[in-house]
Amino acid sequence: MTDLPVEDLGLTDTEYAQLLAQGYDPELERQLVALGEQPSIARKMTRFLGLLKGKSPETESDWEELILDWDHIWAKD
């Protein structure tokens, strides 16, 4: 098995560990960048989606709030 090269994510080890504990998926971020997404956007998407890991909205109201938050995030770009 060949190990993938170490990629600079612009994070300290401590920051990286904190993000992993919050559901951050560095492989998803890497894949998004490989597909042509800007690194800053890929990080934002990955972190946002990581917040949902294991905690999907349960009600229609929760989903609506999530969509508003998603729209708010992307309105800043």
mmCIF file of the N, C-alpha and C atoms, coordinates in Angstrom:
data_MODEL
# 
_entry.id   MODEL 
# 
loop_
_atom_site.group_PDB 
_atom_site.id 
_atom_site.type_symbol 
_atom_site.label_atom_id 
_atom_site.label_alt_id 
_atom_site.label_comp_id 
_atom_site.label_asym_id 
_atom_site.label_entity_id 
_atom_site.label_seq_id 
_atom_site.pdbx_PDB_ins_code 
_atom_site.Cartn_x 
_atom_site.Cartn_y 
_atom_site.Cartn_z 
_atom_site.occupancy 
_atom_site.B_iso_or_equiv 
_atom_site.pdbx_formal_charge 
_atom_site.auth_seq_id 
_atom_site.auth_comp_id 
_atom_site.auth_asym_id 
_atom_site.auth_atom_id 
_atom_site.pdbx_PDB_model_num 
ATOM 1   N N  . MET A 1 1  ? 0.840   -1.188 0.000  1.00 0.00 ? 1  MET A N  1 
ATOM 2   C CA . MET A 1 1  ? 0.000   0.000  0.000  1.00 0.00 ? 1  MET A CA 1 
ATOM 3   C C  . MET A 1 1  ? 0.880   1.245  0.000  1.00 0.00 ? 1  MET A C  1 
ATOM 4   N N  . THR A 1 2  ? 0.522   2.197  -0.828 1.00 0.00 ? 2  THR A N  1 
ATOM 5   C CA . THR A 1 2  ? 1.283   3.437  -0.933 1.00 0.00 ? 2  THR A CA 1 
ATOM 6   C C  . THR A 1 2  ? 0.605   4.520  -0.100 1.00 0.00 ? 2  THR A C  1 
ATOM 7   N N  . ASP A 1 3  ? 1.389   5.156  0.749  1.00 0.00 ? 3  ASP A N  1 
ATOM 8   C CA . ASP A 1 3  ? 0.859   6.252  1.554  1.00 0.00 ? 3  ASP A CA 1 
ATOM 9   C C  . ASP A 1 3  ? 0.712   7.495  0.693  1.00 0.00 ? 3  ASP A C  1 
ATOM 10  N N  . LEU A 1 4  ? -0.367  8.227  0.927  1.00 0.00 ? 4  LEU A N  1 
ATOM 11  C CA . LEU A 1 4  ? -0.562  9.498  0.233  1.00 0.00 ? 4  LEU A CA 1 
ATOM 12  C C  . LEU A 1 4  ? 0.425   10.517 0.789  1.00 0.00 ? 4  LEU A C  1 
ATOM 13  N N  . PRO A 1 5  ? 0.853   11.473 -0.015 1.00 0.00 ? 5  PRO A N  1 
ATOM 14  C CA . PRO A 1 5  ? 1.768   12.495 0.500  1.00 0.00 ? 5  PRO A CA 1 
ATOM 15  C C  . PRO A 1 5  ? 1.071   13.367 1.536  1.00 0.00 ? 5  PRO A C  1 
ATOM 16  N N  . VAL A 1 6  ? 1.843   13.869 2.462  1.00 0.00 ? 6  VAL A N  1 
ATOM 17  C CA . VAL A 1 6  ? 1.311   14.778 3.474  1.00 0.00 ? 6  VAL A CA 1 
ATOM 18  C C  . VAL A 1 6  ? 1.022   16.104 2.788  1.00 0.00 ? 6  VAL A C  1 
ATOM 19  N N  . GLU A 1 7  ? -0.186  16.627 3.016  1.00 0.00 ? 7  GLU A N  1 
ATOM 20  C CA . GLU A 1 7  ? -0.567  17.897 2.404  1.00 0.00 ? 7  GLU A CA 1 
ATOM 21  C C  . GLU A 1 7  ? -0.662  18.974 3.464  1.00 0.00 ? 7  GLU A C  1 
ATOM 22  N N  . ASP A 1 8  ? -0.220  20.153 3.109  1.00 0.00 ? 8  ASP A N  1 
ATOM 23  C CA . ASP A 1 8  ? -0.283  21.289 4.019  1.00 0.00 ? 8  ASP A CA 1 
ATOM 24  C C  . ASP A 1 8  ? -1.699  21.839 4.021  1.00 0.00 ? 8  ASP A C  1 
ATOM 25  N N  . LEU A 1 9  ? -2.384  21.683 5.145  1.00 0.00 ? 9  LEU A N  1 
ATOM 26  C CA . LEU A 1 9  ? -3.748  22.186 5.268  1.00 0.00 ? 9  LEU A CA 1 
ATOM 27  C C  . LEU A 1 9  ? -3.786  23.574 5.910  1.00 0.00 ? 9  LEU A C  1 
ATOM 28  N N  . GLY A 1 10 ? -2.612  24.091 6.230  1.00 0.00 ? 10 GLY A N  1 
ATOM 29  C CA . GLY A 1 10 ? -2.565  25.409 6.844  1.00 0.00 ? 10 GLY A CA 1 
ATOM 30  C C  . GLY A 1 10 ? -3.075  25.396 8.272  1.00 0.00 ? 10 GLY A C  1 
ATOM 31  N N  . LEU A 1 11 ? -2.918  24.266 8.958  1.00 0.00 ? 11 LEU A N  1 
ATOM 32  C CA . LEU A 1 11 ? -3.390  24.117 10.329 1.00 0.00 ? 11 LEU A CA 1 
ATOM 33  C C  . LEU A 1 11 ? -2.260  23.608 11.217 1.00 0.00 ? 11 LEU A C  1 
ATOM 34  N N  . THR A 1 12 ? -2.285  24.004 12.474 1.00 0.00 ? 12 THR A N  1 
ATOM 35  C CA . THR A 1 12 ? -1.376  23.384 13.434 1.00 0.00 ? 12 THR A CA 1 
ATOM 36  C C  . THR A 1 12 ? -1.939  22.017 13.805 1.00 0.00 ? 12 THR A C  1 
ATOM 37  N N  . ASP A 1 13 ? -1.113  21.186 14.433 1.00 0.00 ? 13 ASP A N  1 
ATOM 38  C CA . ASP A 1 13 ? -1.586  19.874 14.883 1.00 0.00 ? 13 ASP A CA 1 
ATOM 39  C C  . ASP A 1 13 ? -2.755  20.014 15.852 1.00 0.00 ? 13 ASP A C  1 
ATOM 40  N N  . THR A 1 14 ? -2.686  21.010 16.720 1.00 0.00 ? 14 THR A N  1 
ATOM 41  C CA . THR A 1 14 ? -3.755  21.236 17.699 1.00 0.00 ? 14 THR A CA 1 
ATOM 42  C C  . THR A 1 14 ? -5.054  21.635 17.009 1.00 0.00 ? 14 THR A C  1 
ATOM 43  N N  . GLU A 1 15 ? -4.973  22.546 16.049 1.00 0.00 ? 15 GLU A N  1 
ATOM 44  C CA . GLU A 1 15 ? -6.166  22.959 15.301 1.00 0.00 ? 15 GLU A CA 1 
ATOM 45  C C  . GLU A 1 15 ? -6.768  21.772 14.559 1.00 0.00 ? 15 GLU A C  1 
ATOM 46  N N  . TYR A 1 16 ? -5.895  20.972 13.957 1.00 0.00 ? 16 TYR A N  1 
ATOM 47  C CA . TYR A 1 16 ? -6.351  19.796 13.206 1.00 0.00 ? 16 TYR A CA 1 
ATOM 48  C C  . TYR A 1 16 ? -7.069  18.814 14.127 1.00 0.00 ? 16 TYR A C  1 
ATOM 49  N N  . ALA A 1 17 ? -6.501  18.559 15.299 1.00 0.00 ? 17 ALA A N  1 
ATOM 50  C CA . ALA A 1 17 ? -7.116  17.635 16.262 1.00 0.00 ? 17 ALA A CA 1 
ATOM 51  C C  . ALA A 1 17 ? -8.478  18.151 16.720 1.00 0.00 ? 17 ALA A C  1 
ATOM 52  N N  . GLN A 1 18 ? -8.577  19.457 16.932 1.00 0.00 ? 18 GLN A N  1 
ATOM 53  C CA . GLN A 1 18 ? -9.858  20.040 17.344 1.00 0.00 ? 18 GLN A CA 1 
ATOM 54  C C  . GLN A 1 18 ? -10.907 19.868 16.255 1.00 0.00 ? 18 GLN A C  1 
ATOM 55  N N  . LEU A 1 19 ? -10.521 20.078 15.000 1.00 0.00 ? 19 LEU A N  1 
ATOM 56  C CA . LEU A 1 19 ? -11.464 19.913 13.902 1.00 0.00 ? 19 LEU A CA 1 
ATOM 57  C C  . LEU A 1 19 ? -11.896 18.460 13.750 1.00 0.00 ? 19 LEU A C  1 
ATOM 58  N N  . LEU A 1 20 ? -10.958 17.528 13.901 1.00 0.00 ? 20 LEU A N  1 
ATOM 59  C CA . LEU A 1 20 ? -11.318 16.107 13.827 1.00 0.00 ? 20 LEU A CA 1 
ATOM 60  C C  . LEU A 1 20 ? -12.345 15.755 14.893 1.00 0.00 ? 20 LEU A C  1 
ATOM 61  N N  . ALA A 1 21 ? -12.168 16.302 16.090 1.00 0.00 ? 21 ALA A N  1 
ATOM 62  C CA . ALA A 1 21 ? -13.105 16.035 17.181 1.00 0.00 ? 21 ALA A CA 1 
ATOM 63  C C  . ALA A 1 21 ? -14.494 16.585 16.879 1.00 0.00 ? 21 ALA A C  1 
ATOM 64  N N  . GLN A 1 22 ? -14.570 17.577 15.995 1.00 0.00 ? 22 GLN A N  1 
ATOM 65  C CA . GLN A 1 22 ? -15.852 18.185 15.629 1.00 0.00 ? 22 GLN A CA 1 
ATOM 66  C C  . GLN A 1 22 ? -16.467 17.552 14.383 1.00 0.00 ? 22 GLN A C  1 
ATOM 67  N N  . GLY A 1 23 ? -15.840 16.491 13.857 1.00 0.00 ? 23 GLY A N  1 
ATOM 68  C CA . GLY A 1 23 ? -16.399 15.817 12.695 1.00 0.00 ? 23 GLY A CA 1 
ATOM 69  C C  . GLY A 1 23 ? -15.807 16.247 11.365 1.00 0.00 ? 23 GLY A C  1 
ATOM 70  N N  . TYR A 1 24 ? -14.731 17.016 11.398 1.00 0.00 ? 24 TYR A N  1 
ATOM 71  C CA . TYR A 1 24 ? -14.060 17.492 10.184 1.00 0.00 ? 24 TYR A CA 1 
ATOM 72  C C  . TYR A 1 24 ? -13.482 16.307 9.411  1.00 0.00 ? 24 TYR A C  1 
ATOM 73  N N  . ASP A 1 25 ? -13.619 16.335 8.093  1.00 0.00 ? 25 ASP A N  1 
ATOM 74  C CA . ASP A 1 25 ? -13.128 15.250 7.240  1.00 0.00 ? 25 ASP A CA 1 
ATOM 75  C C  . ASP A 1 25 ? -12.101 15.801 6.255  1.00 0.00 ? 25 ASP A C  1 
ATOM 76  N N  . PRO A 1 26 ? -10.804 15.692 6.576  1.00 0.00 ? 26 PRO A N  1 
ATOM 77  C CA . PRO A 1 26 ? -9.792  16.262 5.690  1.00 0.00 ? 26 PRO A CA 1 
ATOM 78  C C  . PRO A 1 26 ? -9.792  15.619 4.304  1.00 0.00 ? 26 PRO A C  1 
ATOM 79  N N  . GLU A 1 27 ? -10.222 14.372 4.201  1.00 0.00 ? 27 GLU A N  1 
ATOM 80  C CA . GLU A 1 27 ? -10.269 13.706 2.897  1.00 0.00 ? 27 GLU A CA 1 
ATOM 81  C C  . GLU A 1 27 ? -11.326 14.360 2.005  1.00 0.00 ? 27 GLU A C  1 
ATOM 82  N N  . LEU A 1 28 ? -12.466 14.731 2.571  1.00 0.00 ? 28 LEU A N  1 
ATOM 83  C CA . LEU A 1 28 ? -13.492 15.436 1.800  1.00 0.00 ? 28 LEU A CA 1 
ATOM 84  C C  . LEU A 1 28 ? -12.940 16.764 1.289  1.00 0.00 ? 28 LEU A C  1 
ATOM 85  N N  . GLU A 1 29 ? -12.255 17.494 2.150  1.00 0.00 ? 29 GLU A N  1 
ATOM 86  C CA . GLU A 1 29 ? -11.673 18.769 1.729  1.00 0.00 ? 29 GLU A CA 1 
ATOM 87  C C  . GLU A 1 29 ? -10.684 18.543 0.586  1.00 0.00 ? 29 GLU A C  1 
ATOM 88  N N  . ARG A 1 30 ? -9.832  17.539 0.701  1.00 0.00 ? 30 ARG A N  1 
ATOM 89  C CA . ARG A 1 30 ? -8.854  17.237 -0.335 1.00 0.00 ? 30 ARG A CA 1 
ATOM 90  C C  . ARG A 1 30 ? -9.543  16.905 -1.656 1.00 0.00 ? 30 ARG A C  1 
ATOM 91  N N  . GLN A 1 31 ? -10.615 16.122 -1.571 1.00 0.00 ? 31 GLN A N  1 
ATOM 92  C CA . GLN A 1 31 ? -11.346 15.741 -2.783 1.00 0.00 ? 31 GLN A CA 1 
ATOM 93  C C  . GLN A 1 31 ? -12.000 16.951 -3.446 1.00 0.00 ? 31 GLN A C  1 
ATOM 94  N N  . LEU A 1 32 ? -12.560 17.833 -2.651 1.00 0.00 ? 32 LEU A N  1 
ATOM 95  C CA . LEU A 1 32 ? -13.177 19.043 -3.209 1.00 0.00 ? 32 LEU A CA 1 
ATOM 96  C C  . LEU A 1 32 ? -12.143 19.903 -3.937 1.00 0.00 ? 32 LEU A C  1 
ATOM 97  N N  . VAL A 1 33 ? -10.971 20.039 -3.332 1.00 0.00 ? 33 VAL A N  1 
ATOM 98  C CA . VAL A 1 33 ? -9.900  20.812 -3.971 1.00 0.00 ? 33 VAL A CA 1 
ATOM 99  C C  . VAL A 1 33 ? -9.461  20.120 -5.259 1.00 0.00 ? 33 VAL A C  1 
ATOM 100 N N  . ALA A 1 34 ? -9.351  18.784 -5.211 1.00 0.00 ? 34 ALA A N  1 
ATOM 101 C CA . ALA A 1 34 ? -8.954  18.030 -6.411 1.00 0.00 ? 34 ALA A CA 1 
ATOM 102 C C  . ALA A 1 34 ? -9.973  18.199 -7.539 1.00 0.00 ? 34 ALA A C  1 
ATOM 103 N N  . LEU A 1 35 ? -11.231 18.426 -7.179 1.00 0.00 ? 35 LEU A N  1 
ATOM 104 C CA . LEU A 1 35 ? -12.284 18.636 -8.179 1.00 0.00 ? 35 LEU A CA 1 
ATOM 105 C C  . LEU A 1 35 ? -12.337 20.076 -8.684 1.00 0.00 ? 35 LEU A C  1 
ATOM 106 N N  . GLY A 1 36 ? -11.455 20.923 -8.137 1.00 0.00 ? 36 GLY A N  1 
ATOM 107 C CA . GLY A 1 36 ? -11.363 22.283 -8.641 1.00 0.00 ? 36 GLY A CA 1 
ATOM 108 C C  . GLY A 1 36 ? -11.922 23.358 -7.734 1.00 0.00 ? 36 GLY A C  1 
ATOM 109 N N  . GLU A 1 37 ? -12.402 22.983 -6.559 1.00 0.00 ? 37 GLU A N  1 
ATOM 110 C CA . GLU A 1 37 ? -12.935 23.993 -5.640 1.00 0.00 ? 37 GLU A CA 1 
ATOM 111 C C  . GLU A 1 37 ? -11.777 24.784 -5.033 1.00 0.00 ? 37 GLU A C  1 
ATOM 112 N N  . GLN A 1 38 ? -12.012 26.054 -4.747 1.00 0.00 ? 38 GLN A N  1 
ATOM 113 C CA . GLN A 1 38 ? -10.997 26.870 -4.080 1.00 0.00 ? 38 GLN A CA 1 
ATOM 114 C C  . GLN A 1 38 ? -10.752 26.298 -2.690 1.00 0.00 ? 38 GLN A C  1 
ATOM 115 N N  . PRO A 1 39 ? -9.504  26.245 -2.233 1.00 0.00 ? 39 PRO A N  1 
ATOM 116 C CA . PRO A 1 39 ? -9.210  25.679 -0.915 1.00 0.00 ? 39 PRO A CA 1 
ATOM 117 C C  . PRO A 1 39 ? -10.007 26.308 0.227  1.00 0.00 ? 39 PRO A C  1 
ATOM 118 N N  . SER A 1 40 ? -10.194 27.622 0.207  1.00 0.00 ? 40 SER A N  1 
ATOM 119 C CA . SER A 1 40 ? -10.948 28.266 1.291  1.00 0.00 ? 40 SER A CA 1 
ATOM 120 C C  . SER A 1 40 ? -12.414 27.846 1.284  1.00 0.00 ? 40 SER A C  1 
ATOM 121 N N  . ILE A 1 41 ? -12.986 27.680 0.107  1.00 0.00 ? 41 ILE A N  1 
ATOM 122 C CA . ILE A 1 41 ? -14.379 27.240 -0.009 1.00 0.00 ? 41 ILE A CA 1 
ATOM 123 C C  . ILE A 1 41 ? -14.491 25.773 0.401  1.00 0.00 ? 41 ILE A C  1 
ATOM 124 N N  . ALA A 1 42 ? -13.533 24.967 -0.032 1.00 0.00 ? 42 ALA A N  1 
ATOM 125 C CA . ALA A 1 42 ? -13.541 23.547 0.333  1.00 0.00 ? 42 ALA A CA 1 
ATOM 126 C C  . ALA A 1 42 ? -13.475 23.384 1.845  1.00 0.00 ? 42 ALA A C  1 
ATOM 127 N N  . ARG A 1 43 ? -12.643 24.181 2.511  1.00 0.00 ? 43 ARG A N  1 
ATOM 128 C CA . ARG A 1 43 ? -12.532 24.105 3.973  1.00 0.00 ? 43 ARG A CA 1 
ATOM 129 C C  . ARG A 1 43 ? -13.851 24.502 4.624  1.00 0.00 ? 43 ARG A C  1 
ATOM 130 N N  . LYS A 1 44 ? -14.454 25.574 4.116  1.00 0.00 ? 44 LYS A N  1 
ATOM 131 C CA . LYS A 1 44 ? -15.717 26.048 4.688  1.00 0.00 ? 44 LYS A CA 1 
ATOM 132 C C  . LYS A 1 44 ? -16.814 24.990 4.535  1.00 0.00 ? 44 LYS A C  1 
ATOM 133 N N  . MET A 1 45 ? -16.903 24.395 3.354  1.00 0.00 ? 45 MET A N  1 
ATOM 134 C CA . MET A 1 45 ? -17.911 23.360 3.115  1.00 0.00 ? 45 MET A CA 1 
ATOM 135 C C  . MET A 1 45 ? -17.680 22.154 4.022  1.00 0.00 ? 45 MET A C  1 
ATOM 136 N N  . THR A 1 46 ? -16.428 21.733 4.112  1.00 0.00 ? 46 THR A N  1 
ATOM 137 C CA . THR A 1 46 ? -16.095 20.560 4.913  1.00 0.00 ? 46 THR A CA 1 
ATOM 138 C C  . THR A 1 46 ? -16.406 20.791 6.383  1.00 0.00 ? 46 THR A C  1 
ATOM 139 N N  . ARG A 1 47 ? -16.060 21.954 6.883  1.00 0.00 ? 47 ARG A N  1 
ATOM 140 C CA . ARG A 1 47 ? -16.340 22.249 8.304  1.00 0.00 ? 47 ARG A CA 1 
ATOM 141 C C  . ARG A 1 47 ? -17.845 22.328 8.566  1.00 0.00 ? 47 ARG A C  1 
ATOM 142 N N  . PHE A 1 48 ? -18.579 22.954 7.667  1.00 0.00 ? 48 PHE A N  1 
ATOM 143 C CA . PHE A 1 48 ? -20.028 23.066 7.836  1.00 0.00 ? 48 PHE A CA 1 
ATOM 144 C C  . PHE A 1 48 ? -20.662 21.675 7.840  1.00 0.00 ? 48 PHE A C  1 
ATOM 145 N N  . LEU A 1 49 ? -20.296 20.859 6.871  1.00 0.00 ? 49 LEU A N  1 
ATOM 146 C CA . LEU A 1 49 ? -20.859 19.506 6.791  1.00 0.00 ? 49 LEU A CA 1 
ATOM 147 C C  . LEU A 1 49 ? -20.430 18.652 7.975  1.00 0.00 ? 49 LEU A C  1 
ATOM 148 N N  . GLY A 1 50 ? -19.243 18.898 8.486  1.00 0.00 ? 50 GLY A N  1 
ATOM 149 C CA . GLY A 1 50 ? -18.782 18.175 9.670  1.00 0.00 ? 50 GLY A CA 1 
ATOM 150 C C  . GLY A 1 50 ? -19.652 18.433 10.887 1.00 0.00 ? 50 GLY A C  1 
ATOM 151 N N  . LEU A 1 51 ? -20.210 19.620 10.958 1.00 0.00 ? 51 LEU A N  1 
ATOM 152 C CA . LEU A 1 51 ? -21.113 19.936 12.073 1.00 0.00 ? 51 LEU A CA 1 
ATOM 153 C C  . LEU A 1 51 ? -22.362 19.058 12.057 1.00 0.00 ? 51 LEU A C  1 
ATOM 154 N N  . LEU A 1 52 ? -22.739 18.583 10.880 1.00 0.00 ? 52 LEU A N  1 
ATOM 155 C CA . LEU A 1 52 ? -23.952 17.779 10.746 1.00 0.00 ? 52 LEU A CA 1 
ATOM 156 C C  . LEU A 1 52 ? -23.713 16.293 11.000 1.00 0.00 ? 52 LEU A C  1 
ATOM 157 N N  . LYS A 1 53 ? -22.454 15.902 11.027 1.00 0.00 ? 53 LYS A N  1 
ATOM 158 C CA . LYS A 1 53 ? -22.116 14.488 11.175 1.00 0.00 ? 53 LYS A CA 1 
ATOM 159 C C  . LYS A 1 53 ? -22.722 13.939 12.471 1.00 0.00 ? 53 LYS A C  1 
ATOM 160 N N  . GLY A 1 54 ? -23.621 12.999 12.323 1.00 0.00 ? 54 GLY A N  1 
ATOM 161 C CA . GLY A 1 54 ? -24.247 12.377 13.485 1.00 0.00 ? 54 GLY A CA 1 
ATOM 162 C C  . GLY A 1 54 ? -25.324 13.208 14.141 1.00 0.00 ? 54 GLY A C  1 
ATOM 163 N N  . LYS A 1 55 ? -25.592 14.404 13.625 1.00 0.00 ? 55 LYS A N  1 
ATOM 164 C CA . LYS A 1 55 ? -26.587 15.294 14.233 1.00 0.00 ? 55 LYS A CA 1 
ATOM 165 C C  . LYS A 1 55 ? -27.460 15.936 13.169 1.00 0.00 ? 55 LYS A C  1 
ATOM 166 N N  . SER A 1 56 ? -28.019 15.155 12.310 1.00 0.00 ? 56 SER A N  1 
ATOM 167 C CA . SER A 1 56 ? -28.870 15.713 11.253 1.00 0.00 ? 56 SER A CA 1 
ATOM 168 C C  . SER A 1 56 ? -30.090 16.395 11.854 1.00 0.00 ? 56 SER A C  1 
ATOM 169 N N  . PRO A 1 57 ? -30.556 17.454 11.206 1.00 0.00 ? 57 PRO A N  1 
ATOM 170 C CA . PRO A 1 57 ? -31.773 18.111 11.675 1.00 0.00 ? 57 PRO A CA 1 
ATOM 171 C C  . PRO A 1 57 ? -32.935 17.116 11.761 1.00 0.00 ? 57 PRO A C  1 
ATOM 172 N N  . GLU A 1 58 ? -33.733 17.248 12.809 1.00 0.00 ? 58 GLU A N  1 
ATOM 173 C CA . GLU A 1 58 ? -34.802 16.287 13.041 1.00 0.00 ? 58 GLU A CA 1 
ATOM 174 C C  . GLU A 1 58 ? -36.174 16.763 12.579 1.00 0.00 ? 58 GLU A C  1 
ATOM 175 N N  . THR A 1 59 ? -36.385 18.063 12.561 1.00 0.00 ? 59 THR A N  1 
ATOM 176 C CA . THR A 1 59 ? -37.699 18.586 12.204 1.00 0.00 ? 59 THR A CA 1 
ATOM 177 C C  . THR A 1 59 ? -37.596 19.458 10.950 1.00 0.00 ? 59 THR A C  1 
ATOM 178 N N  . GLU A 1 60 ? -38.730 19.724 10.368 1.00 0.00 ? 60 GLU A N  1 
ATOM 179 C CA . GLU A 1 60 ? -38.758 20.612 9.198  1.00 0.00 ? 60 GLU A CA 1 
ATOM 180 C C  . GLU A 1 60 ? -38.222 21.991 9.567  1.00 0.00 ? 60 GLU A C  1 
ATOM 181 N N  . SER A 1 61 ? -38.551 22.455 10.749 1.00 0.00 ? 61 SER A N  1 
ATOM 182 C CA . SER A 1 61 ? -38.063 23.747 11.221 1.00 0.00 ? 61 SER A CA 1 
ATOM 183 C C  . SER A 1 61 ? -36.535 23.745 11.336 1.00 0.00 ? 61 SER A C  1 
ATOM 184 N N  . ASP A 1 62 ? -35.970 22.644 11.836 1.00 0.00 ? 62 ASP A N  1 
ATOM 185 C CA . ASP A 1 62 ? -34.514 22.525 11.931 1.00 0.00 ? 62 ASP A CA 1 
ATOM 186 C C  . ASP A 1 62 ? -33.873 22.565 10.551 1.00 0.00 ? 62 ASP A C  1 
ATOM 187 N N  . TRP A 1 63 ? -34.488 21.878 9.587  1.00 0.00 ? 63 TRP A N  1 
ATOM 188 C CA . TRP A 1 63 ? -33.962 21.882 8.217  1.00 0.00 ? 63 TRP A CA 1 
ATOM 189 C C  . TRP A 1 63 ? -34.014 23.281 7.624  1.00 0.00 ? 63 TRP A C  1 
ATOM 190 N N  . GLU A 1 64 ? -35.112 23.989 7.852  1.00 0.00 ? 64 GLU A N  1 
ATOM 191 C CA . GLU A 1 64 ? -35.245 25.347 7.332  1.00 0.00 ? 64 GLU A CA 1 
ATOM 192 C C  . GLU A 1 64 ? -34.160 26.256 7.907  1.00 0.00 ? 64 GLU A C  1 
ATOM 193 N N  . GLU A 1 65 ? -33.886 26.110 9.211  1.00 0.00 ? 65 GLU A N  1 
ATOM 194 C CA . GLU A 1 65 ? -32.843 26.897 9.857  1.00 0.00 ? 65 GLU A CA 1 
ATOM 195 C C  . GLU A 1 65 ? -31.466 26.551 9.266  1.00 0.00 ? 65 GLU A C  1 
ATOM 196 N N  . LEU A 1 66 ? -31.245 25.282 9.018  1.00 0.00 ? 66 LEU A N  1 
ATOM 197 C CA . LEU A 1 66 ? -29.982 24.845 8.417  1.00 0.00 ? 66 LEU A CA 1 
ATOM 198 C C  . LEU A 1 66 ? -29.796 25.456 7.027  1.00 0.00 ? 66 LEU A C  1 
ATOM 199 N N  . ILE A 1 67 ? -30.843 25.421 6.223  1.00 0.00 ? 67 ILE A N  1 
ATOM 200 C CA . ILE A 1 67 ? -30.773 25.983 4.875  1.00 0.00 ? 67 ILE A CA 1 
ATOM 201 C C  . ILE A 1 67 ? -30.505 27.489 4.940  1.00 0.00 ? 67 ILE A C  1 
ATOM 202 N N  . LEU A 1 68 ? -31.136 28.177 5.869  1.00 0.00 ? 68 LEU A N  1 
ATOM 203 C CA . LEU A 1 68 ? -30.873 29.612 6.028  1.00 0.00 ? 68 LEU A CA 1 
ATOM 204 C C  . LEU A 1 68 ? -29.417 29.858 6.399  1.00 0.00 ? 68 LEU A C  1 
ATOM 205 N N  . ASP A 1 69 ? -28.882 29.031 7.305  1.00 0.00 ? 69 ASP A N  1 
ATOM 206 C CA . ASP A 1 69 ? -27.477 29.158 7.689  1.00 0.00 ? 69 ASP A CA 1 
ATOM 207 C C  . ASP A 1 69 ? -26.568 28.906 6.494  1.00 0.00 ? 69 ASP A C  1 
ATOM 208 N N  . TRP A 1 70 ? -26.871 27.865 5.722  1.00 0.00 ? 70 TRP A N  1 
ATOM 209 C CA . TRP A 1 70 ? -26.089 27.528 4.531  1.00 0.00 ? 70 TRP A CA 1 
ATOM 210 C C  . TRP A 1 70 ? -26.089 28.713 3.558  1.00 0.00 ? 70 TRP A C  1 
ATOM 211 N N  . ASP A 1 71 ? -27.288 29.262 3.302  1.00 0.00 ? 71 ASP A N  1 
ATOM 212 C CA . ASP A 1 71 ? -27.402 30.403 2.393  1.00 0.00 ? 71 ASP A CA 1 
ATOM 213 C C  . ASP A 1 71 ? -26.622 31.617 2.925  1.00 0.00 ? 71 ASP A C  1 
ATOM 214 N N  . HIS A 1 72 ? -26.665 31.813 4.246  1.00 0.00 ? 72 HIS A N  1 
ATOM 215 C CA . HIS A 1 72 ? -25.958 32.931 4.863  1.00 0.00 ? 72 HIS A CA 1 
ATOM 216 C C  . HIS A 1 72 ? -24.440 32.778 4.667  1.00 0.00 ? 72 HIS A C  1 
ATOM 217 N N  . ILE A 1 73 ? -23.941 31.570 4.819  1.00 0.00 ? 73 ILE A N  1 
ATOM 218 C CA . ILE A 1 73 ? -22.512 31.321 4.637  1.00 0.00 ? 73 ILE A CA 1 
ATOM 219 C C  . ILE A 1 73 ? -22.093 31.649 3.223  1.00 0.00 ? 73 ILE A C  1 
ATOM 220 N N  . TRP A 1 74 ? -22.861 31.197 2.246  1.00 0.00 ? 74 TRP A N  1 
ATOM 221 C CA . TRP A 1 74 ? -22.461 31.380 0.848  1.00 0.00 ? 74 TRP A CA 1 
ATOM 222 C C  . TRP A 1 74 ? -22.703 32.789 0.346  1.00 0.00 ? 74 TRP A C  1 
ATOM 223 N N  . ALA A 1 75 ? -23.560 33.539 1.017  1.00 0.00 ? 75 ALA A N  1 
ATOM 224 C CA . ALA A 1 75 ? -23.795 34.921 0.620  1.00 0.00 ? 75 ALA A CA 1 
ATOM 225 C C  . ALA A 1 75 ? -22.554 35.782 0.883  1.00 0.00 ? 75 ALA A C  1 
ATOM 226 N N  . LYS A 1 76 ? -21.685 35.323 1.781  1.00 0.00 ? 76 LYS A N  1 
ATOM 227 C CA . LYS A 1 76 ? -20.482 36.075 2.120  1.00 0.00 ? 76 LYS A CA 1 
ATOM 228 C C  . LYS A 1 76 ? -19.381 35.907 1.092  1.00 0.00 ? 76 LYS A C  1 
ATOM 229 N N  . ASP A 1 77 ? -19.480 34.908 0.235  1.00 0.00 ? 77 ASP A N  1 
ATOM 230 C CA . ASP A 1 77 ? -18.406 34.656 -0.747 1.00 0.00 ? 77 ASP A CA 1 
ATOM 231 C C  . ASP A 1 77 ? -18.613 35.395 -2.034 1.00 0.00 ? 77 ASP A C  1 
# 
